[in-house]
Amino acid sequence: MNPNYPPQQPNPYGNPQQGFPPQNQGMPNYPMQQDLPSAGLIQVFGILSVILVLGLIGYIFGWIALSMGNSAIRTYNANPNAYTPSSFSKVKSGRTCALVGVIIYSAILAIILIVIAILVIGGNM
């Protein structure tokens, strides 16, 4: 028997062990970043607080988004490298929308109360 039969074809891609650095060589070993908890929900509630500003539900969504957003920001500040920047942006935009919705609702409510007070006082004269 001939030990060279059948003839071995050389690997056209080279030796798989040759030319490639070992796994993670020269690269820092960072842990995988994850999204902040409820980042998408905070953003949705913030947007809904602006859209539903004329109803009480928008005001409630706004306060929920502000509360959850503050908690998520505290979590992010405790360990910023563990969370993705995009999820932090979602939290910030959700909090901003919620704040705008709550302020608009509060302003509308104040105007309505002032108008009612003027009508009640004016009707008694």
Rosetta blueprint (number, residue, H / E / L):
1 M L
2 N L
3 P L
4 N L
5 Y L
6 P L
7 P L
8 Q L
9 Q L
10 P L
11 N L
12 P L
13 Y L
14 G L
15 N L
16 P L
17 Q L
18 Q L
19 G L
20 F L
21 P L
22 P L
23 Q L
24 N L
25 Q L
26 G L
27 M L
28 P L
29 N L
30 Y L
31 P L
32 M L
33 Q L
34 Q E
35 D L
36 L L
37 P L
38 S L
39 A H
40 G H
41 L H
42 I H
43 Q H
44 V H
45 F H
46 G H
47 I H
48 L H
49 S H
50 V H
51 I H
52 L L
53 V L
54 L L
55 G L
56 L H
57 I H
58 G H
59 Y H
60 I H
61 F H
62 G H
63 W H
64 I H
65 A H
66 L H
67 S H
68 M H
69 G H
70 N H
71 S H
72 A H
73 I H
74 R H
75 T H
76 Y H
77 N H
78 A H
79 N L
80 P H
81 N H
82 A H
83 Y E
84 T L
85 P H
86 S H
87 S H
88 F H
89 S H
90 K H
91 V H
92 K H
93 S H
94 G H
95 R H
96 T H
97 C H
98 A H
99 L H
100 V H
101 G H
102 V H
103 I H
104 I H
105 Y H
106 S H
107 A H
108 I H
109 L H
110 A H
111 I H
112 I H
113 L H
114 I H
115 V H
116 I H
117 A H
118 I H
119 L H
120 V H
121 I H
122 G H
123 G H
124 N L
125 M L
